[in-house]
Amino acid sequence: MSSFAEHCGIHDAARQRALAHTAQLIDASGIELVRFAWCDLHGMLRGKTLVAGAAAAAMHDGVGMVSTLLLKDSSDRTAFKVFEAGGTAGLAGFEFASNLLLLADPTSFRSLPWAPATGWVQAQPWMQDGSAVELDTRRILQRALAQLAEAGYGMKCGLEIEFHIYRITEDGASDQLDPEQAAWPGLPPRVAMIHPGYNLLAENCVDMADEPLRIVQHTAQALGLPLHSLEIELGPSQVEAVFEATDALTAADNMVLFRSAVKQALRRAGYHATFMCRPPFPNIMSSGWHLHQSLVNLQTGANLFQREAPAEGTQATDAQYTLSQLGEHYLAGLLEHARGMTVFCTPTINGFGRFRPNALAPQSVLWGRDNRGAMLRVVGQCQDKATRIENRIGEPAANPYLYLASQIHAGLDGIRRGLRAPVATNAPYGDAGTRIPTSLGEALEALQADPVLVQAFGESFIHYFTRIKQSEIARHEQAEDKDDWQRREYFSRI
């Protein structure tokens, strides 16, 4: 009898060898539990924990998972009425909270450095009939990358992630874990800062934050993540992690794992890490996720945005003064679809508070050469192998698979249509340029009004995504205390 993995068409000799190797690692390292982890719509890891002896069989035959996990809004409420007739119209296989099956990639196995005798594997959901779950966000990025590959291109991405770390006060966890105060969502812990802020890159602040930053460092490195630096950001208790560039799928996988891992490792040591854009405190600085991206030749790995010399007749404010012709088309595609892609880059109500003048965050759909106020920052110069485009519109809570997929679809449209970019801005907070959406609702409307992105992601996915985000908006509008709503919805969870 064939395994479920064979039924899905993903099991071959290479996977069998990887399974055998992973089974040996589990036995040799004394692993007792293995977490099968899957990334949901909101970029959060979920899954099941199996005893070690059951892990190998589960990699063959799958692990059952309730399908409503794909239908949850940011509070964990199911946004579709799965037990009512027509409640899951257009979502075949999700009726009645039926089961999906998680299949893990055995090559993704890691030992978790903060959890004794615990292993981890990355998984993706499949329908019971062996067909792919098309709503799975990792699969959406895989499809986008396949389209990119058909054109002969690969994508390389570097991550700059700003976030906040707080120390949980001595009695800070008591309210959060008090059964008399349990709610849906529950309270966050009470916290204190790890550095006072407004002293960018200050060595004194680095020293004050040394303990939690070491935990972040050791956790990332033990997991094999390509951490490059840890820095003190401008805001109180705000830090930044910078990662070396990798291929796009690896970068997205790394982002998901990094966020989940550092939150867990820091929590065990008495700290609370949050990737919420604007934590609910006065005088806070917003956190961004700056995504560096370039296209590469799939055969040679050469950077296809690199230019050897400025194009004839160009000036420094012209795209092809720095970027190749392909790079200009890609840049122009990002600009063309900027408003439509915003909701994938900044998917929370909280994140739109970041788009303010002179705040090192974008306000308008503009690009600039090494300009940190512009939405798109072109980095590099002629003959620079690291020439790239930095998108500064993202927040650290974004689902990385959707964020990266939106870049690919927008950039590919620019390439296919041969779009040209306007001149670079020297006044990113001036009156020029179309404004970036200023709310989650406006961003959803902009996405729905972008036929290229709707077709690229699929109408069924756009309907599904919009339905879930509208549930988030509606609950926020109904909340009497909106600050408390964001503390519970975002600060305690993200």
C-alpha positions in Angstrom: 0.0 0.0 0.0 1.4 3.4 -1.0 1.9 6.2 1.6 0.0 9.4 1.6 3.1 11.2 0.5 3.3 8.9 -2.6 -0.4 9.6 -3.2 0.3 13.3 -3.3 3.1 12.7 -5.8 5.9 14.2 -3.6 7.7 11.0 -2.5 10.7 9.9 -4.4 14.1 8.3 -3.8 15.6 11.6 -2.6 12.8 12.1 -0.1 13.2 8.5 1.1 16.9 9.1 1.7 16.1 12.3 3.6 13.6 10.5 5.7 16.1 7.8 6.6 18.7 10.5 7.5 16.2 12.4 9.6 15.1 9.3 11.5 18.8 8.6 12.3 19.2 12.2 13.6 16.2 11.8 15.8 17.5 8.6 17.3 21.1 9.8 17.7 20.2 13.1 19.3 17.8 11.7 21.9 14.8 13.6 20.5 11.6 12.9 22.4 9.1 15.1 20.7 8.9 16.5 17.1 6.9 19.5 16.2 5.2 19.5 12.8 4.9 23.2 12.0 2.9 25.0 9.4 2.6 28.7 8.6 -0.9 30.1 8.6 -2.4 33.1 6.7 -1.1 35.5 9.3 2.5 34.3 9.2 2.2 32.4 12.5 3.4 28.9 13.0 0.9 26.2 14.1 1.0 22.5 14.0 1.1 19.3 16.1 3.7 17.7 18.4 4.3 14.0 18.0 6.4 11.7 20.1 9.6 10.8 18.3 8.6 7.2 17.5 5.6 8.5 15.5 7.4 11.1 13.6 8.8 9.0 10.7 5.5 7.4 10.0 3.8 10.8 10.0 6.2 12.0 7.4 5.0 9.2 5.2 1.3 9.3 6.0 0.6 12.8 7.2 -0.7 14.4 10.4 -4.3 15.3 10.6 -5.2 19.0 11.1 -8.6 20.7 11.4 -9.2 22.6 8.2 -10.6 25.7 10.0 -7.0 26.7 10.9 -6.9 28.1 7.4 -10.1 30.1 8.0 -9.1 31.9 11.2 -8.9 35.7 11.5 -6.3 37.4 13.7 -8.2 36.6 16.9 -8.4 32.9 16.0 -12.1 33.1 15.3 -13.3 31.2 12.2 -14.4 33.7 9.6 -16.5 31.3 7.6 -19.7 29.5 8.8 -18.5 26.0 8.2 -21.6 24.3 9.7 -24.1 26.2 7.6 -25.2 25.5 4.1 -23.2 27.6 1.7 -21.0 28.8 4.5 -17.8 27.6 2.7 -19.0 28.3 -0.8 -16.0 28.3 -3.1 -13.9 26.5 -0.5 -14.4 22.8 -1.4 -13.0 20.5 1.3 -13.5 22.9 4.2 -17.0 22.1 5.1 -17.9 20.9 8.6 -14.3 21.6 10.0 -13.1 18.5 8.1 -9.5 17.3 8.3 -6.5 18.2 6.2 -3.2 16.4 6.4 0.2 18.0 7.1 3.2 16.5 5.3 6.6 17.5 6.5 9.8 18.1 4.6 12.3 15.8 6.2 15.2 18.0 5.1 13.9 20.8 7.3 14.5 18.9 10.5 16.2 20.9 13.3 16.7 20.5 17.0 15.2 23.4 18.9 17.9 25.1 21.0 15.5 26.4 23.7 13.4 23.3 24.1 15.2 20.2 25.4 14.9 17.0 23.4 12.5 18.6 20.9 12.8 18.5 17.1 11.1 20.5 14.4 10.1 20.0 10.8 8.3 22.3 8.4 5.1 21.0 6.9 2.5 22.0 4.3 -1.2 21.0 4.2 -2.8 18.6 1.7 -6.4 17.7 1.0 -7.4 14.2 2.0 -7.7 13.2 -1.7 -4.0 14.1 -2.1 -4.5 17.4 -3.9 -2.7 20.5 -2.9 -4.3 23.1 -0.6 -4.3 26.0 -2.9 -4.9 28.5 -0.1 -1.7 27.6 1.6 0.5 30.7 1.5 3.8 28.9 1.1 2.3 27.2 -2.0 1.3 30.6 -3.3 4.9 31.8 -3.2 6.0 28.5 -4.8 3.7 29.1 -7.7 4.9 32.6 -8.1 8.5 31.4 -8.1 7.6 28.8 -10.7 6.3 31.6 -13.0 9.5 33.5 -12.4 11.5 30.4 -13.3 9.6 29.9 -16.5 11.0 33.3 -17.6 14.5 32.1 -16.6 14.8 34.1 -13.4 15.3 33.4 -9.7 14.8 35.8 -6.8 17.3 36.7 -4.1 16.2 38.4 -0.9 17.8 39.9 2.1 15.9 40.7 5.3 16.1 43.6 7.7 13.6 43.1 10.5 12.9 45.7 13.2 11.0 44.5 16.3 10.7 45.2 20.0 11.9 43.2 23.0 10.6 43.8 26.5 11.4 42.3 29.9 8.4 40.8 31.6 8.1 42.4 35.0 8.3 40.3 38.1 4.5 40.0 38.3 4.0 40.6 34.6 2.8 37.2 33.6 0.3 36.9 36.5 -2.6 38.7 34.8 -2.0 37.0 31.5 -2.3 33.5 33.1 -5.0 34.4 35.6 -8.0 32.1 34.8 -10.3 34.8 36.2 -9.1 37.2 33.5 -9.1 34.8 30.6 -10.6 36.2 27.4 -10.6 35.8 23.7 -8.0 37.1 22.9 -6.3 37.2 26.3 -4.2 39.8 28.0 -0.5 40.4 27.1 2.1 40.3 29.9 3.1 43.5 31.7 6.6 44.6 30.6 9.5 46.9 31.1 11.9 48.2 28.4 15.4 46.7 27.7 16.8 50.0 26.6 15.4 53.6 26.8 15.7 54.4 23.0 16.3 57.5 21.0 20.0 56.8 20.9 20.4 55.0 17.6 23.2 52.4 17.5 24.4 53.5 20.9 26.9 51.1 22.4 25.5 51.7 25.9 22.1 50.5 24.7 23.7 47.4 23.2 25.2 46.6 26.5 21.9 47.2 28.4 20.2 44.8 25.9 23.0 42.3 25.8 21.2 39.4 27.5 18.2 39.3 25.2 20.2 40.0 22.1 22.5 37.1 22.9 19.5 34.9 23.2 18.3 36.1 19.7 21.9 35.5 18.3 22.3 32.0 19.8 18.8 30.9 18.8 19.2 32.1 15.2 22.6 30.6 14.8 21.7 27.3 16.4 18.9 27.0 13.8 21.2 27.7 10.9 19.7 31.0 10.0 22.1 33.4 8.2 22.1 36.2 10.8 24.5 39.0 9.9 24.0 41.6 12.6 21.9 42.7 15.6 21.4 46.4 16.1 19.8 49.0 18.5 17.1 50.8 16.7 15.9 54.3 17.4 12.8 53.5 19.4 12.6 52.5 23.1 13.2 48.8 23.4 13.4 48.5 19.6 16.1 46.3 17.9 16.9 45.1 14.4 18.1 41.8 12.9 19.8 41.7 9.5 20.2 38.5 7.5 22.4 37.6 4.6 20.6 37.3 1.2 19.3 33.9 0.2 16.9 32.6 -2.4 13.4 33.8 -1.9 11.7 30.7 -0.6 14.5 30.2 1.9 14.2 33.8 3.0 10.5 33.5 3.6 11.0 30.2 5.5 13.7 31.8 7.6 11.5 34.8 8.5 8.7 32.6 9.7 11.0 30.4 11.8 13.0 33.4 13.2 9.9 35.2 14.5 8.5 32.1 16.2 11.8 30.9 17.6 12.9 34.2 19.2 9.5 34.7 20.8 9.7 31.3 22.4 13.3 31.4 23.4 13.0 34.9 24.9 9.8 34.1 26.7 11.5 31.2 28.5 14.1 33.7 29.7 11.6 36.2 30.9 11.3 38.5 27.8 8.5 39.3 25.5 9.3 39.9 21.8 6.7 41.4 19.5 6.7 41.9 15.8 3.7 44.2 16.1 4.5 47.4 14.1 3.6 49.9 16.8 3.4 48.4 20.3 0.7 50.1 22.5 2.8 52.5 24.4 3.4 56.3 24.2 6.5 57.7 22.3 6.9 54.4 20.4 8.7 54.1 17.1 7.2 51.9 14.4 9.0 48.8 13.2 9.4 48.0 9.5 10.5 45.0 7.5 12.7 46.2 4.7 12.8 43.6 1.9 15.9 43.7 -0.3 15.4 41.9 -3.6 17.0 41.2 -6.9 16.5 38.8 -9.8 19.2 36.4 -10.7 20.0 34.2 -13.8 18.9 30.7 -12.8 21.8 29.1 -14.7 24.7 31.3 -13.6 23.4 33.1 -10.5 24.4 36.4 -11.9 22.6 39.5 -10.6 20.2 40.6 -13.4 19.7 44.1 -11.9 23.4 44.9 -12.1 24.6 47.4 -14.8 28.2 47.7 -16.0 27.9 51.4 -16.9 25.1 54.0 -16.9 22.8 53.8 -19.9 23.7 56.3 -22.6 22.1 59.7 -22.0 20.9 58.9 -18.5 21.3 61.0 -15.4 21.6 59.9 -11.8 17.8 60.2 -11.2 17.1 57.8 -14.1 16.5 54.2 -13.3 18.9 52.9 -15.9 21.7 55.0 -14.6 22.0 52.3 -11.9 19.7 49.4 -12.8 19.7 47.2 -15.9 16.8 47.5 -18.3 15.3 44.4 -16.7 15.8 46.0 -13.3 13.9 49.2 -14.4 11.0 47.2 -15.7 10.8 45.3 -12.4 11.0 48.5 -10.4 8.3 50.1 -12.6 6.1 47.0 -11.9 6.5 47.4 -8.2 5.4 51.1 -8.5 2.5 50.2 -10.8 1.1 47.8 -8.3 2.2 49.4 -5.1 -1.2 50.3 -3.8 -2.6 46.8 -4.6 0.3 45.0 -3.0 0.3 47.1 0.2 -2.1 44.8 2.1 0.3 41.9 1.6 3.2 44.0 2.9 1.3 45.6 5.8 -1.6 43.3 6.7 -2.7 44.7 10.1 -4.7 47.6 11.3 -1.8 48.6 13.5 0.7 48.7 10.7 -0.8 51.7 8.9 0.2 54.0 11.7 3.8 53.7 10.4 3.2 55.7 7.2 4.0 59.1 8.5 6.1 62.0 7.1 9.8 62.1 7.9 9.6 58.8 9.8 12.0 56.7 7.7 8.8 55.0 6.4 7.2 55.7 3.0 4.1 57.8 2.4 3.9 57.9 -1.4 4.5 55.5 -4.3 8.0 56.8 -5.2 11.4 55.4 -5.7 14.8 56.9 -4.8 18.5 56.2 -5.1 19.7 55.3 -1.6 16.7 57.3 -0.2 15.3 55.8 3.0 12.2 58.0 2.8 11.1 56.5 -0.5 8.9 53.4 -0.8 11.5 51.8 -3.1 15.2 52.4 -2.5 17.6 51.4 -5.2 20.8 50.3 -3.6 24.1 49.9 -5.4 25.9 51.3 -8.3 27.3 50.2 -11.7 29.5 47.0 -11.5 28.1 46.3 -8.0 27.1 42.7 -7.7 24.9 43.6 -4.7 22.7 46.0 -6.7 19.1 45.6 -5.5 15.8 47.2 -4.8 14.7 47.6 -1.2 11.0 47.8 -0.5 10.3 49.7 2.7 6.6 49.3 2.8 6.5 46.1 4.8 5.8 45.6 8.5 7.4 42.8 10.5 4.1 41.1 11.1 3.6 40.4 7.3 3.2 36.8 6.0 6.5 36.5 4.1 5.1 34.2 1.5 2.4 36.7 0.5 4.8 39.7 0.8 7.4 38.0 -1.6 4.7 36.7 -4.0 3.3 40.2 -4.4 6.7 41.5 -5.4 7.2 38.8 -8.0 3.7 39.3 -9.6 4.1 43.0 -9.7 7.7 42.9 -11.0 6.9 40.3 -13.6 4.0 42.4 -14.9 6.5 45.3 -15.3 8.9 43.0 -17.2 6.2 41.6 -19.5 4.9 45.0 -20.4 8.2 46.7 -20.5 7.2 49.4 -18.1 9.4 52.4 -17.5 10.0 54.0 -14.2 9.7 57.8 -13.5 12.7 59.7 -12.3 13.8 59.2 -8.8 12.4 61.4 -6.0 14.4 63.8 -4.0 11.4 64.8 -1.9 9.8 61.6 -0.6 7.5 63.4 1.7 6.4 66.1 -0.8 3.2 66.4 -2.7 4.4 64.2 -5.7 3.4 60.6 -6.1 0.2 58.6 -5.3 -0.4 58.0 -1.7 0.1 54.6 -0.1 -3.2 53.3 1.4 -3.7 54.7 4.9 -5.9 51.9 6.4 -6.4 48.2 6.1 -9.8 48.8 4.5 -8.4 51.1 1.9 -5.6 48.6 1.2 -8.1 45.8 0.6 -10.0 48.0 -1.8 -6.8 48.8 -3.7 -6.0 45.1 -4.0 -9.5 44.3 -5.3 -9.1 47.1 -7.9 -5.8 45.7 -9.2 -6.8 43.1 -11.9 -3.2 41.9 -12.4 -2.7 41.0 -8.8 -6.2 39.5 -8.5 -5.6 37.3 -11.5 -2.1 36.4 -10.3 -3.2 35.4 -6.8 -6.5 34.0 -8.0 -10.0 35.4 -7.5 -10.8 32.6 -5.0 -7.8 33.4 -2.8 -8.5 37.2 -3.0 -12.1 36.6 -1.8 -10.9 34.3 1.0 -8.1 36.7 2.1 -10.5 39.7 2.0 -13.2 37.9 4.0 -10.7 37.1 6.8 -9.2 40.6 6.9 -12.7 42.2 6.9 -13.5 40.1 10.0 -10.5 41.8 11.7 -11.7 45.2 10.6 -15.2 44.7 11.8 -14.2 43.5 15.2 -11.9 46.5 15.6 -14.7 48.9 14.6 -17.0 47.3 17.2 -14.4 47.4 20.0 -15.2 50.1 22.7 -11.6 50.3 23.7 -9.5 50.1 20.6 -6.2 50.4 22.4 -7.1 47.4 24.5 -8.2 45.6 21.4 -4.8 46.1 19.8 -3.0 45.0 23.0 -4.9 41.7 23.0 -5.1 41.2 19.2 -1.6 42.1 18.3 0.8 42.8 21.2 0.0 39.6 23.0 0.2 37.3 19.9 2.4 38.8 17.1 
